[in-house]
C-alpha cells in the first residue's frame, strides 16, 4: 500500500499552480486551439513548438506536467517556489537527476460545470503514450478521458448522504460525486489508482473522500449507499496470457461478466431510493440482443430494481478489437497488432458475439413496492448537452409523479411545452397538409420524434393554462374525432413526452 500523500505538501503545490495561472484556458491560449486538440490525440509537438523558448512558470509547468517533457531543475524550482523540486519528487509527480527534473505523472487542469456552478480541478494521472514513447504499462492509471467526462456529466445533481465510487482510477468520479454527496468512498483494485485519487482530492482541497482497496463490492460488504457511481474496467478482453490486461480497463472476467456482476449485485448496496450509475459494454450473443441481455441481468437482481438503460452505440467485433488494441499503444500494420486482433476475434467467436454495445446504466432501488421504471433504449446519436444529470433527475421525478396518476389524473394535469422543443413540418411540393411533423429536443438526449397532427396540436397548446384533458377534447372537436378515443390514444403518449422532457408537468 502506498503511503498517504502529504496534505500540507499538496496544499502548497496547489498554491503554486494557482500562482502560475495553471488553468485550462491559460494553457489553450498559450499554445492555441489546434495544438490543444492535438494533445488529446497524443501529439505533443505542436504545443511544444508554440511555447517556443518561453521560460515563465506557465510554460515550464505546461511542458513538465502536461506534455511530459523534462525541464531544468532551476526552472522548475522557480515555477514552483513553495513545493520545489523536492516536494514534487515526494508527491511522485516527478524525479530529479542532477539538474534535470523528469515527469513521473501528468497533471492537467479540467473544467467542469454542473447545477451548482462551474469550476476547475487539477487531475494527476500516469504518463500517457506520448510521454512514455511506447505502449502503456498494464498498471497504468488513466487520466480524464471522454468516457470519464460523460459519466461525470450523467451524475445526478440531487443531494445525498453516502456515496460510493467503484473503480475510482484517478478519482474524477469521486470528486464529481462530492459536489452533491456528503461522504464518498472510492475503491479500486489498484493501490496506485487510490494514491492518485487521494492526491487529486488533496490538491483540489476536497475532503470526505475515503479510499479502500478491493474489487467491486468487496470493500463495502454489508454497507448501503444513497448514490453509487462507477466507470468500471468493462472492456471485453480475451483471457489469454498473450493479451495485456490493463488494470484501468480490464476487470479480469470473461466477456461482459463484470458489468453483469455489477448489475446483479448493486441492489443490495443501495438504500431504498438509492441510485447507481455506470458505463458499460454488453454483447449481442447467439441471436440475443445486448439490451435484452442487460434486461435479464436486471431481472436477476436479488433486489428488485428500476432501470433506465441507454445504448449509445453498437460496433461489430472487428471494430471493437481495433479500438482497444490501438488504445493499448500497439500500432496498426505491425505483426503484434494482427496477432492481438486475431485473439479478440477468436474470443468473440467462442461466444457467438455479433456486436458489442456501449452505454449508460441507471439503476434505482424502489422506495417501496415493485419496480415501476423499465426503459431500455437505443439512442445512437451524439449528445447535445454537456450535462445530462439534471435531465435524468427531472425525468425520474416526473416518472414518479406520473406513476401515481391514473389516466384521469394525467388528463386533469397541466403541462407546459419545454423551452428547448421545436417543431418542423415537412410538406410535399404543392401539398397543404404536412407529410411529417417532427418534434425536436434541444437539451436532454436531443431526441427527434415524428408525431401525428393530434399529438402535435396538443403539444403546441400546452402553455401551462388548461389541463391536458380539456385540450384533448377541444382538439377532438377540431379534428372531428371521438374525444374518448383521442384521450385513450394521447394520454399514454403525454406520459412519455413528459418523462423524455418534451413536456413539463406543472407543480400542483
C-alpha positions, 0 to 999 in steps of 0.5 A, a space after each residue: 500500500 502506498 503511503 498517504 500523500 502529504 496534505 500540507 505538501 499538496 496544499 502548497 503545490 496547489 498554491 503554486 499552480 494557482 500562482 502560475 495561472 495553471 488553468 485550462 484556458 491559460 494553457 489553450 491560449 498559450 499554445 492555441 486551439 489546434 495544438 490543444 486538440 492535438 494533445 488529446 490525440 497524443 501529439 505533443 509537438 505542436 504545443 511544444 513548438 508554440 511555447 517556443 523558448 518561453 521560460 515563465 512558470 506557465 510554460 515550464 509547468 505546461 511542458 513538465 506536467 502536461 506534455 511530459 517533457 523534462 525541464 531544468 531543475 532551476 526552472 522548475 524550482 522557480 515555477 514552483 517556489 513553495 513545493 520545489 523540486 523536492 516536494 514534487 519528487 515526494 508527491 511522485 509527480 516527478 524525479 530529479 537527476 542532477 539538474 534535470 527534473 523528469 515527469 513521473 505523472 501528468 497533471 492537467 487542469 479540467 473544467 467542469 460545470 454542473 447545477 451548482 456552478 462551474 469550476 476547475 480541478 487539477 487531475 494527476 494521472 500516469 504518463 500517457 503514450 506520448 510521454 512514455 514513447 511506447 505502449 502503456 504499462 498494464 498498471 497504468 492509471 488513466 487520466 480524464 478521458 471522454 468516457 470519464 467526462 460523460 459519466 461525470 456529466 450523467 451524475 445526478 445533481 440531487 443531494 445525498 448522504 453516502 456515496 460510493 465510487 467503484 473503480 475510482 482510477 484517478 478519482 474524477 468520479 469521486 470528486 464529481 460525486 462530492 459536489 452533491 454527496 456528503 461522504 464518498 468512498 472510492 475503491 479500486 483494485 489498484 493501490 496506485 489508482 487510490 494514491 492518485 485519487 487521494 492526491 487529486 482530492 488533496 490538491 483540489 482541497 476536497 475532503 470526505 473522500 475515503 479510499 479502500 482497496 478491493 474489487 467491486 463490492 468487496 470493500 463495502 460488504 454489508 454497507 448501503 449507499 444513497 448514490 453509487 457511481 462507477 466507470 468500471 474496467 468493462 472492456 471485453 478482453 480475451 483471457 489469454 496470457 498473450 493479451 495485456 490486461 490493463 488494470 484501468 480497463 480490464 476487470 479480469 472476467 470473461 466477456 461482459 461478466 463484470 458489468 453483469 456482476 455489477 448489475 446483479 449485485 448493486 441492489 443490495 448496496 443501495 438504500 431504498 431510493 438509492 441510485 447507481 450509475 455506470 458505463 458499460 459494454 454488453 454483447 449481442 450473443 447467439 441471436 440475443 440482443 445486448 439490451 435484452 441481455 442487460 434486461 435479464 441481468 436486471 431481472 436477476 437482481 436479488 433486489 428488485 430494481 428500476 432501470 433506465 438503460 441507454 445504448 449509445 452505440 453498437 460496433 461489430 467485433 472487428 471494430 471493437 478489437 481495433 479500438 482497444 488494441 490501438 488504445 493499448 499503444 500497439 500500432 496498426 500494420 505491425 505483426 503484434 497488432 494482427 496477432 492481438 486482433 486475431 485473439 479478440 476475434 477468436 474470443 468473440 467467436 467462442 461466444 457467438 458475439 455479433 456486436 458489442 454495445 456501449 452505454 449508460 446504466 441507471 439503476 434505482 432501488 424502489 422506495 417501496 413496492 415493485 419496480 415501476 421504471 423499465 426503459 431500455 433504449 437505443 439512442 445512437 446519436 451524439 449528445 447535445 448537452 454537456 450535462 445530462 444529470 439534471 435531465 435524468 433527475 427531472 425525468 425520474 421525478 416526473 416518472 414518479 409523479 406520473 406513476 401515481 396518476 391514473 389516466 384521469 389524473 394525467 388528463 386533469 394535469 397541466 403541462 407546459 411545452 419545454 423551452 428547448 422543443 421545436 417543431 418542423 413540418 415537412 410538406 410535399 411540393 404543392 401539398 397543404 397538409 404536412 407529410 411529417 411533423 417532427 418534434 425536436 429536443 434541444 437539451 436532454 438526449 436531443 431526441 427527434 420524434 415524428 408525431 401525428 397532427 393530434 399529438 402535435 396540436 396538443 403539444 403546441 397548446 400546452 402553455 401551462 393554462 388548461 389541463 391536458 384533458 380539456 385540450 384533448 377534447 377541444 382538439 377532438 372537436 377540431 379534428 372531428 374525432 371521438 374525444 374518448 378515443 383521442 384521450 385513450 390514444 394521447 394520454 399514454 403518449 403525454 406520459 412519455 413526452 413528459 418523462 423524455 422532457 418534451 413536456 413539463 408537468 406543472 407543480 400542483 
